[in-house]
Amino acid sequence: MKKVLVAYYSRSGNTEKMAKMIADELSQKNISVDLKRVEEIEIDSLPNYDGYIIGSPNYFGTMAAEVKKFIDESVKYYRKIEGKLVAAFTSTGMIGGGGETVCLDILKAFLIHGCLCLGFTRLGHYGPVSIGKPDERVSKEIKEMVNKYAEILNILR
Ligand SMILES: Cc1cc2nc3c(=O)[nH]c(=O)nc-3n(C[C@H](O)[C@H](O)[C@H](O)COP(=O)(O)O)c2cc1C
């Protein structure tokens, strides 16, 4: 069974709600899921997963410092997590507030790790972006994202 880490930071609960929705959808696809706040991730566990789905609130157009810290710590596994499947998501305050650049910044870090990063045609191209609390649109986008993620994950060795 494939194993995925859903990692997130959240202060007021919006990104956390998205993370829970993603974890639920993954579980329904027969994928083993660990849902963790970035602060509680044991960095040595990273090689044990087939992929990561990483979420952060939008803070000034980029990820929260807590998520950046987790990513910085992942340098311990540089060249050791190549080929893992990665997707990103965010919660933001407003349309045009920089949500897409949050996802891009997360994906960019994992590209540098040599991971396989997913983009999408049927939802926010860089990953789901919720404006505040996740609504029906976001719920649909998360389902689409997880469908695509699971499809690709199951093709990979
Ligand atoms: C320090 C800080 C910076 C923020 N910067 C932005 C921003 O640049 N653009 C924006 O649209 N929202 C911004 N927000 C709003 C949050 O992205 C938004 O409220 C988000 O839904 C919070 O997610 P959470 O509930 O998971 O903590 C900011 C919030 C904080 C606390």
The ligand as a Tripos MOL2 file, in Angstrom:
@<TRIPOS>MOLECULE
LIG
   31    33     1     0     0
SMALL
NO_CHARGES

@<TRIPOS>ATOM
      1 C1          0.9670   37.0410    9.0420 C.3       1 LIG1
      2 C2         -0.1550   36.8940    8.0690 C.ar      1 LIG1
      3 C3          0.0400   37.2700    6.7510 C.ar      1 LIG1
      4 C4         -0.9670   37.1400    5.8130 C.ar      1 LIG1
      5 N1         -0.7390   37.5200    4.5270 N.ar      1 LIG1
      6 C5         -1.7150   37.4060    3.6040 C.ar      1 LIG1
      7 C6         -1.4970   37.8350    2.2560 C.ar      1 LIG1
      8 O1         -0.4300   38.3040    1.8820 O.2       1 LIG1
      9 N2         -2.5250   37.7050    1.3790 N.ar      1 LIG1
     10 C7         -3.7390   37.1750    1.7290 C.ar      1 LIG1
     11 O2         -4.6320   37.0680    0.8880 O.2       1 LIG1
     12 N3         -3.9660   36.7390    3.0070 N.ar      1 LIG1
     13 C8         -2.9990   36.8460    3.9380 C.ar      1 LIG1
     14 N4         -3.2110   36.4300    5.2350 N.ar      1 LIG1
     15 C9         -4.5000   35.7590    5.5630 C.3       1 LIG1
     16 C10        -4.3550   34.2310    5.6710 C.3       1 LIG1
     17 O3         -3.6590   33.6860    4.5740 O.3       1 LIG1
     18 C11        -5.7430   33.5790    5.7490 C.3       1 LIG1
     19 O4         -6.4690   34.1210    6.8260 O.3       1 LIG1
     20 C12        -5.6870   32.0650    5.8450 C.3       1 LIG1
     21 O5         -6.9670   31.5590    5.5810 O.3       1 LIG1
     22 C13        -5.2230   31.6030    7.2130 C.3       1 LIG1
     23 O6         -5.1040   30.2070    7.2150 O.3       1 LIG1
     24 P1         -5.2610   29.3320    8.5550 P.3       1 LIG1
     25 O7         -6.6970   29.4620    9.0110 O.co2     1 LIG1
     26 O8         -4.9420   27.9350    8.1190 O.co2     1 LIG1
     27 O9         -4.2920   29.8470    9.5650 O.co2     1 LIG1
     28 C14        -2.2280   36.5950    6.1930 C.ar      1 LIG1
     29 C15        -2.4300   36.2280    7.5290 C.ar      1 LIG1
     30 C16        -1.4160   36.3710    8.4560 C.ar      1 LIG1
     31 C17        -1.6570   35.9560    9.8960 C.3       1 LIG1
@<TRIPOS>BOND
     1     1     2 1
     2     2     3 ar
     3     2    30 ar
     4     3     4 ar
     5     4     5 ar
     6     4    28 ar
     7     5     6 ar
     8     6     7 ar
     9     6    13 1
    10     7     8 2
    11     7     9 ar
    12     9    10 ar
    13    10    11 2
    14    10    12 ar
    15    12    13 ar
    16    13    14 ar
    17    14    15 1
    18    14    28 ar
    19    15    16 1
    20    16    17 1
    21    16    18 1
    22    18    19 1
    23    18    20 1
    24    20    21 1
    25    20    22 1
    26    22    23 1
    27    23    24 1
    28    24    25 2
    29    24    26 1
    30    24    27 1
    31    28    29 ar
    32    29    30 ar
    33    30    31 1
@<TRIPOS>SUBSTRUCTURE
     1 LIG1         1 GROUP 0 **** ****
